[in-house]
Structure formats: structure tokens, C-alpha cells
């Protein structure tokens, strides 16, 4: 029999627990597995907060019945700390070195060690470091003290910060007491106990250069929310679901505010906050969240966002979902900070300029100072050293760096788009949707070159489109990504939009010339592949929403189509909308009008192939001249803003509709009345499309060139009433890019 350091008597022949622990872990004392439960110390719940000052200092303590040197090893050894806290990269616990503590769920700390003194005999051990969550917000100092005692070790953790959040004890699920209990549990069992940490997060702190109340009012205004949170629908009003575009292949997330507290309403802080729930299609329950703001010194504040209740989602891969959310909020932080950036002339790093007026510049405007000499114009942070008239002299360097990061992200997205075009054209996403594959396996599966595929796979893995199994080295396309890139029946399918890029890029030279001349570009100058891509892109919503969502949203319309109605489609393109309706409503008759002859030819061939050519006719003509009534339904799907005479075609539709119950359905891009509010990815996509196609083709027809985003509700209502319509109503549809209107005579 032996006596361990806690005074327990144990048989020496019992199973050594050290054999269950990771390699390199000091062996635990052996003990009798059959001993009564009361003989063992509890595994958790022993740590407790000793001192808490909301604004500056938190002290937590735990008495752990283990020797100090063993606890020290678990605290500083990267192999151990990766089991109970987070994965270490860099010089963790090495004085003067920096490291990253990565929780592999989208959250991490930047750390710098100031002191690392191991315990020795009766002398306490001390580990002190600075850390900064996600690399933003104020850093805080953490000091671990391991004090040896007769029955084990007293572990004390002190965290000191200039502005910790008000929930400092609970930000990671159980706070520092929970972390200490995780450490104690790991020392007793050797099992990975990191999940309790992951019950909350990601947690984001966004420093802002204004006082809290001003910052809150600005950030929560509708136009600001649309920009920095990339809102496509809804609002921050309680109970109003708000759709946020996540900015990558992961699609959207729905945020619904459950509680809103305004400035001065709640004791003791009187600071504003909102509590909310997040929902995603791949989650079976909502994720909780809270967003609030706190002061961080004179003229400074910190916006804080965090999430909780991950454990109730019961999803297969929470780590990936947390990383996606972290990426979204990191982008949101950069956009929020841009709202407060100075709006002066830009400047270069440290105030340096390559072409400052009055400088002794060379022919290229670059300072001719000798190699290694200081540039002619240099800022020392207080305005000294600037040349008069230097356009860079007033630059806010952090804001410029933030914007440079945004541009790098946009360039990365642009180049990733080219790889995605290849994936769509070659059917690679569909091939990966069939199961994970190495580059060699994908080559066997598709008959393509392994060397090309290898580079493509790594490129889209770096963009987050594909995932890699580190053991099998197989790449996979998650089902959530497949719904966007590979499954054409999905309402989220966007792959066809990538086919717009090559034909529009091919027109850059002609569009550049048009920019200089002001002339338009005829549609027949554009590659035929552009119109095929437009039809494929429209198919996503026509196939998934036209019959199931749009038409039923108009009272009585489905019954009229079933009984037999006369329908006209203006700008019918390849005829998909009419052919889809004809297949569902055999008693109705349909006429499509398009001024681009190749579209009409494709539509006629498609109608014949679908067996509906006897009831669906397509005309190479202007609908304003060709529509004859009375019509029950006229549709204009994404064409009115391109029409040579929008007022004229609306007036023609009004005249052709049945005067009592005729209906005009107009689909347009979802646009704000103020163009400044058309921000975020949808604005980027639609304005680029407008500049490259919609405006040039409209100008070629002598139109006013309303542009892709030129028909918000207010403008459409103005045109509709001028054409004689009595009412204009926007119908609720589930689309971040489109708005659907019903006009009645």
C-alpha cells in the first residue's frame, strides 16, 4: 500500500491513470477504482470569485489538490493547455514572446508574456501575460499565481483591464471559476474539457472614437444598420426579423431583437443594449445574443457583441458555424469603424508622400533622398513635418489600414470568383457534392487534370468555400455551401450568377469607351452567353418562387389562372416564366414579348420542347405595341428599369389589363429611395451590373437609363400613377436582391 499526497491509501496494483493521459503528461497517482465515491474530491465547482470590480479587476481562486509543479506544467505546456483551454501558436509562457491562444471555433487571443517564473519548493509560481480578444479592444493583464500548500496548491487568477465588459465573470460560460474548474478536471481525468468554454461566443469588441450615446444612435439608425450589418430586410425593432448577408458562400442569417433598452432606461448603467436571437437554416434552434455599448475613456466607446446557448443547437459542426459568425462580425466591426472615420483627404503610412508639392522630387515624383534616408515628408503624429498641400498629411492611418484590409478582402473575393466560375463551368462543385475527395480522386471522378484541380481545391479552401479533413486530406463541399453552389433546385442557388462575370468582363473595353463618349451599347454587342447566364440566374427564383410564393400572394390570381386567363410577359427573355406558368395552368394562354431576337428564338424552341407551344407564343416586338386586352395578368420580371420608355410600357400595360381585376406584377431590384442606403454586397453587385450592362443598353435605346437600382417603391409609384394605375403594393418575398410589386388599374 502507498499513501498519495492527499493522504489517500491506495493499492499499488491498481490501474495507473497516467496511461489514459496524453503523451508527455506527468503520471497521476494511482488509486483504488473500487473505493467509495466519498473518498474522492469532486471534479468541479470548487473555484470561486474572490474580488470583483466591474471596471478594473477580477480575482478568482481555486484550491486544487495537486502539486504546484504539476499544475504549472499543465498551464505552460502547449500540449496540455490545448486539451483544457485552447491551442497555442507561438511562444506561449515564454517571457517577452508573443503567441496566439486559438479556441478553433473562430475565437482567439493575442498574448504577450511578461513573467514566467515556475514554482520551486515553497516558492509560488507566477505567469503573467497581456491578452487581447480577437486582436481588438483594450488588452487586459492576467496573472496566475500557484502557491504550494500542505494539501495541494492555491491557484489565484487576477485579471485587470481598463474596460472589461459588465459580464466579466460569465463571458466564457462560467467565467474564471469555470476555467479553473476545467483545469482541475483535466488534472484529475486527463480528458478534453474545452466545450464549456465554447458555450458562449464569438465575442467581439469594437472600439469607436465617439461617446457611447452618440455611437449607439448612429450605429442603430436604419441606414447605418444596412451598411455595417449588411441588412437586406427587417429592422432592429423588437420582433421584426432582420436578414443579414454574411458576405460569403454561407448565405444569410436572421436576427430578431427580443429586447431593446434605450439610453437611460435601465439601472444601474443607463446604457442602451439589445438582446436578440439568431437563426440559420442549418440550426434546429435559435442562438442567443446581446449587443451593447460602454464608455472607454473621454470621447471613446466600445461596442460589444456576444452569443450564447450553443449547446442547445445540437448541430454536427458547431466549430465551423462559430467561425462563420466570427468572420461576419469581424467584417461588421471594420464597417462600423468606417462610419466614424474622418472624411478628409487620404494619407500614406506615417504621413509619407511620394509626390508632395514643393518637395525635391524626381521625375516620377519620388523623393530622391539617398537609400535609407528618411522621406522628405514625414508625420510624427502631431502634424509636424508635413508639406503644405500634402494630400496625405491628414490621413487617419488606422482607418486607411482598415480600408486596405477591406480592399484586400474584395480583391480576394474577386479572384475567388474566377475560380468559382471554373468550378461552375466544369461541374466541380457538383462532383464534390457527391462526396469528399482528394485532388487525385476528384481527377478520377471528373476526368480532369489532377495538377489543375489541386490548385483549384487549395484556392477555394483558402477562401472558406471548401473544407479539408486533416487526416484523410480530402476536400468536401458542406451541404450548406452545396445549396448555394451545386444544387440548382435550392432557393439559395447562386452559382449561375458567376456566369455573368466573364461576358461582362469581356465588355470592359467597350464600356470604357462608352464612359468617355457617353454613348450607349446595343444589347446585340454583348456575348450571347450573358443572356444565357441571365436566364439561368432568373431560373433560381422563377423555379422556386414564382408558383409557390409570388402568384399565390395576389388574392384570387391562382383561381383565375386555373380557370383560364390571358397573360402577357414583357421582356420575356428565354421564356422561362411563361413556360413555367403554362405547365401549371393548362387552361390559360400566354404571350411573351422581347426586342432581342435571339431571346425570342430560344424561347420558341423551349416552348416547343416543353410541349406548350400551342398556348405560349413569343413575339419579336415591343410589348407597348403588341399587347392586346383585356388581359388578366401582365408580368415584368426585372425589365422595367431597362425599358426604353418605362412610362410608355406601363401605360400600355394599363390599357391592356382588364379594368376591374387585371393585375400587373413587377419584379425589380430591391432598392432604397436614397442611393446612399444601397450599401453592402447587394449594392455592390447591382451597381456593377448596372454600370456594365443596364445603363449602356438603356442609353443605346435612347432611354433615361434608370439603372438596376433605379426603381425603388417611391419612383415606381410615381411612374405607375402617371400611367393610370390606382395602387402600387410591395409584396413580402424572401429575397435579398429582389422586390415584387403588384399594380392594379
FINU-29538 format. One record per residue (C-alpha): residue number from 1; residue in three letters; z, y, x. Coordinates in steps of 0.25 Angstrom, whole numbers, plus 5000, padded with zeros to 4 digits. Layout:
BEGIN
NUM|ALA|Z|Y|X
...
! end
This chain:
BEGIN
1|UNK|5000|5000|5000
2|UNK|4997|5014|5004
3|UNK|5002|5028|5000
4|UNK|4992|5039|4998
5|UNK|4994|5054|5000
6|UNK|4998|5055|4985
7|UNK|5009|5045|4986
8|UNK|5002|5034|4978
9|UNK|5004|5020|4982
10|UNK|4990|5012|4983
11|UNK|4986|4999|4987
12|UNK|4977|4999|5000
13|UNK|4967|4989|4994
14|UNK|4963|4998|4982
15|UNK|4949|5003|4981
16|UNK|4946|5015|4991
17|UNK|4942|5027|4983
18|UNK|4935|5033|4995
19|UNK|4924|5022|4993
20|UNK|4920|5029|4980
21|UNK|4918|5043|4986
22|UNK|4906|5050|4993
23|UNK|4903|5047|5007
24|UNK|4912|5055|5017
25|UNK|4923|5057|5007
26|UNK|4937|5054|5012
27|UNK|4942|5041|5006
28|UNK|4952|5043|4995
29|UNK|4966|5036|4996
30|UNK|4965|5022|4989
31|UNK|4973|5020|4977
32|UNK|4976|5009|4967
33|UNK|4966|5010|4956
34|UNK|4975|5002|4946
35|UNK|4987|5012|4947
36|UNK|4992|5018|4935
37|UNK|4984|5031|4931
38|UNK|4996|5039|4932
39|UNK|4997|5037|4947
40|UNK|4984|5045|4949
41|UNK|4983|5060|4950
42|UNK|4974|5066|4939
43|UNK|4960|5069|4944
44|UNK|4958|5083|4938
45|UNK|4965|5094|4930
46|UNK|4975|5097|4941
47|UNK|4969|5110|4947
48|UNK|4973|5124|4941
49|UNK|4970|5139|4942
50|UNK|4982|5146|4949
51|UNK|4977|5160|4949
52|UNK|4966|5167|4941
53|UNK|4962|5181|4942
54|UNK|4950|5183|4933
55|UNK|4943|5193|4942
56|UNK|4946|5189|4956
57|UNK|4954|5176|4959
58|UNK|4956|5162|4954
59|UNK|4965|5151|4961
60|UNK|4965|5137|4957
61|UNK|4973|5125|4963
62|UNK|4974|5110|4963
63|UNK|4983|5100|4969
64|UNK|4975|5089|4974
65|UNK|4982|5076|4979
66|UNK|4972|5075|4991
67|UNK|4974|5079|5006
68|UNK|4969|5092|5009
69|UNK|4958|5087|5019
70|UNK|4952|5078|5009
71|UNK|4951|5090|4999
72|UNK|4945|5098|5010
73|UNK|4934|5088|5013
74|UNK|4931|5087|4998
75|UNK|4930|5103|4998
76|UNK|4921|5105|5010
77|UNK|4913|5093|5012
78|UNK|4900|5095|5005
79|UNK|4899|5080|5001
80|UNK|4912|5081|4994
81|UNK|4910|5095|4987
82|UNK|4897|5091|4982
83|UNK|4904|5080|4974
84|UNK|4914|5088|4967
85|UNK|4909|5103|4967
86|UNK|4895|5106|4972
87|UNK|4884|5102|4982
88|UNK|4885|5110|4995
89|UNK|4874|5116|5003
90|UNK|4877|5123|5016
91|UNK|4889|5126|5024
92|UNK|4900|5123|5013
93|UNK|4914|5125|5018
94|UNK|4909|5130|5032
95|UNK|4915|5143|5036
96|UNK|4904|5154|5036
97|UNK|4894|5145|5030
98|UNK|4887|5147|5016
99|UNK|4884|5136|5006
100|UNK|4880|5133|4992
101|UNK|4888|5125|4982
102|UNK|4878|5119|4973
103|UNK|4882|5112|4960
104|UNK|4868|5107|4958
105|UNK|4868|5112|4944
106|UNK|4862|5126|4946
107|UNK|4875|5132|4951
108|UNK|4879|5134|4965
109|UNK|4888|5143|4974
110|UNK|4884|5151|4987
111|UNK|4896|5149|4996
112|UNK|4901|5154|5010
113|UNK|4913|5148|5016
114|UNK|4923|5158|5023
115|UNK|4934|5148|5027
116|UNK|4935|5133|5028
117|UNK|4948|5128|5034
118|UNK|4951|5113|5032
119|UNK|4966|5109|5029
120|UNK|4973|5104|5041
121|UNK|4987|5097|5039
122|UNK|4996|5106|5031
123|UNK|4986|5118|5032
124|UNK|4978|5122|5020
125|UNK|4962|5121|5020
126|UNK|4954|5133|5015
127|UNK|4940|5134|5011
128|UNK|4935|5148|5007
129|UNK|4921|5152|5003
130|UNK|4913|5162|4995
131|UNK|4904|5157|4984
132|UNK|4895|5164|4974
133|UNK|4890|5157|4962
134|UNK|4875|5155|4961
135|UNK|4874|5165|4972
136|UNK|4876|5177|4963
137|UNK|4888|5185|4958
138|UNK|4901|5188|4967
139|UNK|4905|5178|4977
140|UNK|4919|5173|4976
141|UNK|4929|5167|4986
142|UNK|4934|5153|4985
143|UNK|4946|5148|4993
144|UNK|4950|5133|4993
145|UNK|4964|5130|4999
146|UNK|4968|5116|5002
147|UNK|4983|5115|5004
148|UNK|4989|5102|5008
149|UNK|5002|5097|5002
150|UNK|5010|5085|5001
151|UNK|5003|5079|4989
152|UNK|4989|5084|4991
153|UNK|4982|5097|4992
154|UNK|4983|5110|4984
155|UNK|4969|5115|4983
156|UNK|4968|5130|4979
157|UNK|4955|5137|4976
158|UNK|4955|5152|4975
159|UNK|4942|5159|4970
160|UNK|4941|5174|4972
161|UNK|4930|5183|4967
162|UNK|4927|5197|4963
163|UNK|4922|5194|4950
164|UNK|4924|5180|4945
165|UNK|4920|5177|4930
166|UNK|4930|5177|4920
167|UNK|4930|5162|4918
168|UNK|4932|5159|4933
169|UNK|4941|5147|4930
170|UNK|4931|5140|4921
171|UNK|4917|5144|4927
172|UNK|4914|5130|4932
173|UNK|4920|5122|4921
174|UNK|4935|5121|4925
175|UNK|4935|5131|4936
176|UNK|4942|5129|4949
177|UNK|4953|5120|4943
178|UNK|4941|5111|4939
179|UNK|4935|5112|4953
180|UNK|4948|5108|4959
181|UNK|4949|5096|4950
182|UNK|4935|5092|4953
183|UNK|4939|5092|4968
184|UNK|4952|5083|4965
185|UNK|4944|5074|4956
186|UNK|4933|5072|4967
187|UNK|4944|5069|4978
188|UNK|4950|5058|4969
189|UNK|4938|5051|4964
190|UNK|4926|5056|4973
191|UNK|4917|5057|4960
192|UNK|4908|5069|4958
193|UNK|4915|5079|4948
194|UNK|4906|5090|4949
195|UNK|4901|5090|4934
196|UNK|4914|5098|4929
197|UNK|4909|5110|4937
198|UNK|4895|5109|4930
199|UNK|4901|5111|4916
200|UNK|4898|5126|4918
201|UNK|4887|5134|4924
202|UNK|4877|5139|4928
203|UNK|4886|5151|4930
204|UNK|4879|5164|4934
205|UNK|4884|5177|4939
206|UNK|4874|5189|4939
207|UNK|4879|5202|4946
208|UNK|4874|5214|4939
209|UNK|4874|5229|4945
210|UNK|4880|5235|4932
211|UNK|4893|5235|4924
212|UNK|4895|5223|4915
213|UNK|4893|5230|4901
214|UNK|4880|5237|4905
215|UNK|4875|5224|4911
216|UNK|4878|5216|4899
217|UNK|4872|5226|4889
218|UNK|4859|5226|4898
219|UNK|4858|5211|4900
220|UNK|4861|5207|4885
221|UNK|4850|5217|4880
222|UNK|4838|5209|4873
223|UNK|4828|5214|4884
224|UNK|4837|5210|4895
225|UNK|4840|5196|4890
226|UNK|4826|5194|4888
227|UNK|4824|5197|4903
228|UNK|4835|5191|4911
229|UNK|4838|5179|4902
230|UNK|4823|5177|4898
231|UNK|4825|5177|4883
232|UNK|4813|5173|4875
233|UNK|4821|5173|4861
234|UNK|4834|5175|4855
235|UNK|4845|5185|4860
236|UNK|4860|5185|4865
237|UNK|4865|5187|4850
238|UNK|4875|5176|4846
239|UNK|4867|5164|4840
240|UNK|4853|5169|4844
241|UNK|4847|5158|4852
242|UNK|4840|5164|4865
243|UNK|4829|5157|4872
244|UNK|4829|5159|4887
245|UNK|4818|5156|4896
246|UNK|4823|5148|4908
247|UNK|4811|5152|4917
248|UNK|4807|5139|4922
249|UNK|4802|5125|4916
250|UNK|4815|5123|4909
251|UNK|4811|5131|4897
252|UNK|4821|5139|4889
253|UNK|4836|5139|4886
254|UNK|4842|5144|4873
255|UNK|4854|5153|4874
256|UNK|4863|5156|4861
257|UNK|4874|5166|4862
258|UNK|4887|5161|4855
259|UNK|4896|5172|4858
260|UNK|4893|5187|4862
261|UNK|4904|5196|4867
262|UNK|4901|5211|4869
263|UNK|4907|5221|4878
264|UNK|4922|5224|4874
265|UNK|4923|5213|4864
266|UNK|4932|5202|4871
267|UNK|4945|5204|4878
268|UNK|4948|5204|4890
269|UNK|4936|5207|4897
270|UNK|4928|5214|4886
271|UNK|4915|5209|4894
272|UNK|4903|5204|4886
273|UNK|4898|5190|4886
274|UNK|4890|5180|4878
275|UNK|4893|5165|4877
276|UNK|4880|5156|4874
277|UNK|4874|5142|4873
278|UNK|4862|5137|4880
279|UNK|4853|5127|4874
280|UNK|4841|5119|4881
281|UNK|4832|5109|4874
282|UNK|4837|5098|4884
283|UNK|4852|5101|4881
284|UNK|4859|5094|4870
285|UNK|4870|5105|4869
286|UNK|4871|5120|4872
287|UNK|4877|5125|4885
288|UNK|4887|5136|4884
289|UNK|4886|5149|4892
290|UNK|4892|5162|4894
291|UNK|4887|5175|4899
292|UNK|4896|5187|4903
293|UNK|4897|5199|4912
294|UNK|4908|5204|4921
295|UNK|4910|5216|4930
296|UNK|4909|5214|4945
297|UNK|4913|5228|4950
298|UNK|4908|5242|4947
299|UNK|4894|5242|4942
300|UNK|4893|5227|4943
301|UNK|4894|5215|4934
302|UNK|4891|5200|4933
303|UNK|4884|5193|4922
304|UNK|4889|5179|4921
305|UNK|4883|5167|4914
306|UNK|4888|5153|4914
307|UNK|4887|5140|4906
308|UNK|4896|5129|4902
309|UNK|4896|5116|4894
310|UNK|4886|5108|4902
311|UNK|4894|5095|4899
312|UNK|4890|5095|4884
313|UNK|4875|5096|4886
314|UNK|4875|5081|4891
315|UNK|4861|5083|4898
316|UNK|4856|5074|4908
317|UNK|4853|5084|4919
318|UNK|4863|5096|4918
319|UNK|4861|5100|4932
320|UNK|4846|5103|4930
321|UNK|4850|5111|4917
322|UNK|4860|5119|4925
323|UNK|4850|5122|4936
324|UNK|4840|5127|4926
325|UNK|4851|5136|4919
326|UNK|4855|5142|4933
327|UNK|4841|5145|4936
328|UNK|4839|5152|4923
329|UNK|4852|5161|4925
330|UNK|4849|5163|4940
331|UNK|4835|5169|4935
332|UNK|4843|5177|4924
333|UNK|4852|5183|4934
334|UNK|4841|5188|4942
335|UNK|4834|5194|4930
336|UNK|4847|5200|4925
337|UNK|4850|5207|4938
338|UNK|4835|5213|4938
339|UNK|4839|5220|4925
340|UNK|4849|5228|4933
341|UNK|4841|5230|4946
342|UNK|4837|5244|4950
343|UNK|4824|5249|4945
344|UNK|4820|5257|4957
345|UNK|4809|5254|4967
346|UNK|4810|5241|4975
347|UNK|4814|5240|4989
348|UNK|4814|5229|5000
349|UNK|4824|5222|5007
350|UNK|4835|5231|5013
351|UNK|4826|5243|5010
352|UNK|4816|5239|5020
353|UNK|4801|5244|5016
354|UNK|4788|5241|5023
355|UNK|4781|5254|5018
356|UNK|4791|5265|5017
357|UNK|4785|5279|5016
358|UNK|4787|5287|5029
359|UNK|4791|5274|5037
360|UNK|4784|5272|5050
361|UNK|4775|5261|5044
362|UNK|4763|5254|5050
363|UNK|4750|5251|5043
364|UNK|4756|5241|5034
365|UNK|4768|5249|5030
366|UNK|4777|5240|5038
367|UNK|4787|5247|5047
368|UNK|4783|5246|5062
369|UNK|4797|5245|5067
370|UNK|4798|5234|5078
371|UNK|4801|5220|5076
372|UNK|4815|5218|5072
373|UNK|4817|5233|5069
374|UNK|4823|5238|5056
375|UNK|4813|5242|5045
376|UNK|4811|5257|5044
377|UNK|4817|5258|5030
378|UNK|4830|5250|5028
379|UNK|4841|5251|5018
380|UNK|4855|5250|5022
381|UNK|4860|5248|5008
382|UNK|4863|5263|5005
383|UNK|4849|5269|5005
384|UNK|4849|5273|5020
385|UNK|4836|5271|5028
386|UNK|4826|5272|5016
387|UNK|4813|5279|5018
388|UNK|4810|5290|5008
389|UNK|4802|5284|4997
390|UNK|4804|5270|5001
391|UNK|4801|5261|4988
392|UNK|4811|5250|4993
393|UNK|4823|5259|4996
394|UNK|4829|5258|4983
395|UNK|4828|5243|4981
396|UNK|4839|5234|4976
397|UNK|4837|5223|4986
398|UNK|4845|5212|4977
399|UNK|4836|5216|4965
400|UNK|4824|5215|4974
401|UNK|4828|5201|4979
402|UNK|4831|5197|4965
403|UNK|4817|5201|4961
404|UNK|4811|5194|4973
405|UNK|4818|5181|4968
406|UNK|4812|5183|4955
407|UNK|4798|5185|4961
408|UNK|4800|5172|4969
409|UNK|4804|5165|4957
410|UNK|4792|5170|4950
411|UNK|4783|5166|4961
412|UNK|4789|5152|4961
413|UNK|4787|5151|4947
414|UNK|4772|5156|4949
415|UNK|4769|5145|4960
416|UNK|4777|5135|4952
417|UNK|4767|5138|4940
418|UNK|4756|5134|4949
419|UNK|4762|5120|4952
420|UNK|4765|5119|4937
421|UNK|4750|5122|4934
422|UNK|4747|5110|4943
423|UNK|4757|5101|4936
424|UNK|4752|5104|4922
425|UNK|4737|5103|4926
426|UNK|4739|5090|4933
427|UNK|4749|5084|4923
428|UNK|4760|5082|4934
429|UNK|4771|5087|4924
430|UNK|4767|5076|4914
431|UNK|4767|5066|4925
432|UNK|4781|5070|4929
433|UNK|4785|5070|4915
434|UNK|4783|5055|4915
435|UNK|4794|5053|4925
436|UNK|4799|5057|4939
437|UNK|4790|5055|4951
438|UNK|4789|5057|4966
439|UNK|4776|5064|4971
440|UNK|4771|5051|4974
441|UNK|4774|5045|4961
442|UNK|4768|5057|4954
443|UNK|4755|5056|4962
444|UNK|4754|5041|4958
445|UNK|4757|5046|4943
446|UNK|4746|5057|4943
447|UNK|4736|5052|4954
448|UNK|4738|5065|4961
449|UNK|4741|5069|4976
450|UNK|4755|5066|4980
451|UNK|4756|5077|4990
452|UNK|4752|5088|4980
453|UNK|4761|5082|4970
454|UNK|4773|5082|4980
455|UNK|4771|5097|4982
456|UNK|4770|5100|4967
457|UNK|4782|5092|4964
458|UNK|4791|5099|4974
459|UNK|4785|5112|4969
460|UNK|4789|5110|4955
461|UNK|4803|5104|4959
462|UNK|4806|5117|4967
463|UNK|4802|5125|4954
464|UNK|4812|5116|4946
465|UNK|4801|5110|4937
466|UNK|4803|5096|4943
467|UNK|4816|5089|4947
468|UNK|4818|5079|4959
469|UNK|4826|5067|4959
470|UNK|4832|5068|4973
471|UNK|4834|5053|4974
472|UNK|4820|5048|4969
473|UNK|4813|5060|4973
474|UNK|4806|5060|4960
475|UNK|4802|5073|4953
476|UNK|4804|5074|4938
477|UNK|4800|5083|4927
478|UNK|4812|5085|4918
479|UNK|4809|5083|4903
480|UNK|4813|5098|4900
481|UNK|4802|5102|4910
482|UNK|4792|5092|4905
483|UNK|4794|5098|4891
484|UNK|4788|5111|4897
485|UNK|4778|5106|4907
486|UNK|4774|5092|4903
487|UNK|4776|5089|4888
488|UNK|4765|5096|4880
489|UNK|4772|5093|4867
490|UNK|4784|5101|4871
491|UNK|4786|5114|4865
492|UNK|4791|5119|4879
493|UNK|4778|5115|4885
494|UNK|4773|5126|4895
495|UNK|4764|5119|4905
496|UNK|4751|5123|4898
497|UNK|4755|5138|4901
498|UNK|4753|5135|4916
499|UNK|4739|5132|4913
500|UNK|4737|5147|4910
501|UNK|4740|5151|4925
502|UNK|4728|5146|4932
503|UNK|4718|5152|4923
504|UNK|4725|5166|4922
505|UNK|4727|5166|4937
506|UNK|4712|5163|4939
507|UNK|4710|5177|4931
508|UNK|4719|5185|4941
509|UNK|4707|5191|4948
510|UNK|4700|5195|4935
511|UNK|4713|5200|4929
512|UNK|4716|5209|4942
513|UNK|4702|5215|4939
514|UNK|4706|5218|4925
515|UNK|4719|5224|4929
516|UNK|4711|5234|4937
517|UNK|4700|5237|4927
518|UNK|4707|5236|4914
519|UNK|4697|5227|4908
520|UNK|4699|5214|4901
521|UNK|4695|5200|4904
522|UNK|4688|5192|4893
523|UNK|4694|5178|4890
524|UNK|4682|5171|4894
525|UNK|4684|5175|4908
526|UNK|4697|5167|4909
527|UNK|4697|5152|4912
528|UNK|4695|5142|4901
529|UNK|4708|5135|4906
530|UNK|4716|5148|4902
531|UNK|4713|5146|4887
532|UNK|4715|5131|4888
533|UNK|4729|5134|4894
534|UNK|4732|5144|4883
535|UNK|4729|5133|4873
536|UNK|4738|5123|4880
537|UNK|4749|5133|4881
538|UNK|4748|5137|4866
539|UNK|4748|5122|4863
540|UNK|4762|5121|4867
541|UNK|4767|5129|4855
542|UNK|4755|5126|4845
543|UNK|4758|5111|4846
544|UNK|4773|5112|4846
545|UNK|4776|5125|4837
546|UNK|4764|5128|4828
547|UNK|4766|5117|4818
548|UNK|4781|5115|4819
549|UNK|4786|5129|4821
550|UNK|4776|5141|4819
551|UNK|4769|5137|4806
552|UNK|4782|5132|4799
553|UNK|4789|5145|4802
554|UNK|4779|5152|4792
555|UNK|4784|5149|4778
556|UNK|4774|5141|4769
557|UNK|4764|5141|4780
558|UNK|4765|5125|4783
559|UNK|4762|5122|4768
560|UNK|4750|5131|4767
561|UNK|4744|5124|4779
562|UNK|4747|5111|4773
563|UNK|4741|5115|4760
564|UNK|4728|5121|4767
565|UNK|4728|5134|4774
566|UNK|4717|5143|4781
567|UNK|4721|5146|4795
568|UNK|4715|5155|4806
569|UNK|4719|5155|4821
570|UNK|4716|5168|4828
571|UNK|4713|5165|4843
572|UNK|4713|5150|4841
573|UNK|4711|5146|4856
574|UNK|4709|5131|4857
575|UNK|4712|5130|4842
576|UNK|4725|5122|4844
577|UNK|4733|5129|4834
578|UNK|4723|5127|4822
579|UNK|4721|5113|4826
580|UNK|4736|5110|4826
581|UNK|4737|5116|4813
582|UNK|4725|5109|4807
583|UNK|4731|5095|4812
584|UNK|4743|5098|4804
585|UNK|4737|5105|4791
586|UNK|4724|5098|4787
587|UNK|4722|5106|4774
588|UNK|4721|5119|4782
589|UNK|4709|5126|4788
590|UNK|4709|5133|4801
591|UNK|4700|5143|4809
592|UNK|4702|5147|4823
593|UNK|4696|5160|4830
594|UNK|4695|5163|4844
595|UNK|4686|5172|4852
596|UNK|4685|5164|4865
597|UNK|4674|5154|4862
598|UNK|4679|5143|4872
599|UNK|4692|5142|4864
600|UNK|4685|5140|4851
601|UNK|4677|5129|4857
602|UNK|4689|5122|4862
603|UNK|4696|5124|4848
604|UNK|4684|5118|4841
605|UNK|4684|5106|4850
606|UNK|4699|5104|4848
607|UNK|4698|5105|4833
608|UNK|4687|5094|4833
609|UNK|4695|5085|4842
610|UNK|4707|5087|4832
611|UNK|4699|5083|4820
612|UNK|4701|5096|4813
613|UNK|4688|5104|4815
614|UNK|4685|5103|4800
615|UNK|4697|5112|4797
616|UNK|4699|5120|4810
617|UNK|4687|5130|4814
618|UNK|4687|5138|4827
619|UNK|4679|5151|4828
620|UNK|4674|5159|4840
621|UNK|4677|5172|4833
622|UNK|4686|5184|4831
623|UNK|4697|5180|4821
624|UNK|4697|5194|4816
625|UNK|4682|5192|4811
626|UNK|4683|5177|4808
627|UNK|4696|5175|4799
628|UNK|4693|5174|4784
629|UNK|4704|5172|4774
630|UNK|4712|5170|4767
631|UNK|4720|5163|4778
632|UNK|4733|5157|4777
633|UNK|4737|5157|4792
634|UNK|4731|5165|4804
635|UNK|4737|5162|4817
636|UNK|4736|5170|4830
637|UNK|4743|5162|4841
638|UNK|4744|5170|4854
639|UNK|4731|5178|4852
640|UNK|4734|5191|4845
641|UNK|4738|5199|4857
642|UNK|4725|5195|4863
643|UNK|4716|5199|4851
644|UNK|4706|5210|4854
645|UNK|4711|5217|4841
646|UNK|4725|5212|4837
647|UNK|4725|5221|4825
648|UNK|4711|5217|4820
649|UNK|4714|5202|4821
650|UNK|4728|5204|4813
651|UNK|4720|5212|4803
652|UNK|4710|5201|4802
653|UNK|4721|5190|4800
654|UNK|4728|5199|4790
655|UNK|4715|5200|4782
656|UNK|4712|5185|4783
657|UNK|4726|5180|4779
658|UNK|4730|5176|4764
659|UNK|4736|5189|4760
660|UNK|4749|5183|4753
661|UNK|4753|5172|4762
662|UNK|4744|5172|4774
663|UNK|4751|5171|4788
664|UNK|4747|5175|4802
665|UNK|4754|5168|4813
666|UNK|4754|5176|4827
667|UNK|4759|5170|4840
668|UNK|4761|5180|4851
669|UNK|4769|5180|4864
670|UNK|4784|5183|4862
671|UNK|4784|5198|4866
672|UNK|4795|5209|4865
673|UNK|4792|5223|4859
674|UNK|4795|5229|4873
675|UNK|4787|5222|4884
676|UNK|4799|5224|4894
677|UNK|4806|5213|4886
678|UNK|4795|5203|4888
679|UNK|4802|5198|4901
680|UNK|4805|5184|4907
681|UNK|4795|5173|4909
682|UNK|4789|5174|4895
683|UNK|4785|5189|4898
684|UNK|4780|5185|4912
685|UNK|4771|5174|4906
686|UNK|4766|5182|4895
687|UNK|4763|5195|4902
688|UNK|4756|5188|4913
689|UNK|4747|5181|4903
690|UNK|4745|5194|4896
691|UNK|4740|5201|4909
692|UNK|4731|5189|4914
693|UNK|4725|5186|4900
694|UNK|4729|5193|4887
695|UNK|4727|5207|4892
696|UNK|4714|5205|4899
697|UNK|4707|5197|4888
698|UNK|4712|5207|4877
699|UNK|4707|5219|4885
700|UNK|4693|5211|4886
701|UNK|4693|5211|4871
702|UNK|4696|5226|4870
703|UNK|4710|5223|4865
704|UNK|4723|5231|4867
705|UNK|4728|5219|4875
706|UNK|4741|5217|4869
707|UNK|4745|5207|4879
708|UNK|4752|5194|4878
709|UNK|4765|5201|4874
710|UNK|4759|5212|4866
711|UNK|4763|5207|4852
712|UNK|4778|5208|4850
713|UNK|4782|5208|4836
714|UNK|4782|5223|4835
715|UNK|4768|5224|4840
716|UNK|4763|5212|4831
717|UNK|4769|5218|4819
718|UNK|4763|5232|4821
719|UNK|4749|5225|4822
720|UNK|4751|5216|4810
721|UNK|4755|5227|4801
722|UNK|4743|5235|4805
723|UNK|4735|5223|4802
724|UNK|4741|5222|4788
725|UNK|4752|5211|4789
726|UNK|4764|5213|4781
727|UNK|4774|5205|4790
728|UNK|4776|5200|4804
729|UNK|4787|5190|4807
730|UNK|4790|5183|4820
731|UNK|4793|5168|4818
732|UNK|4804|5162|4827
733|UNK|4798|5152|4837
734|UNK|4803|5144|4849
735|UNK|4794|5150|4860
736|UNK|4798|5159|4871
737|UNK|4784|5165|4873
738|UNK|4778|5166|4858
739|UNK|4781|5174|4846
740|UNK|4776|5169|4832
741|UNK|4773|5179|4821
742|UNK|4769|5178|4806
743|UNK|4762|5189|4800
744|UNK|4760|5190|4785
745|UNK|4750|5198|4777
! end
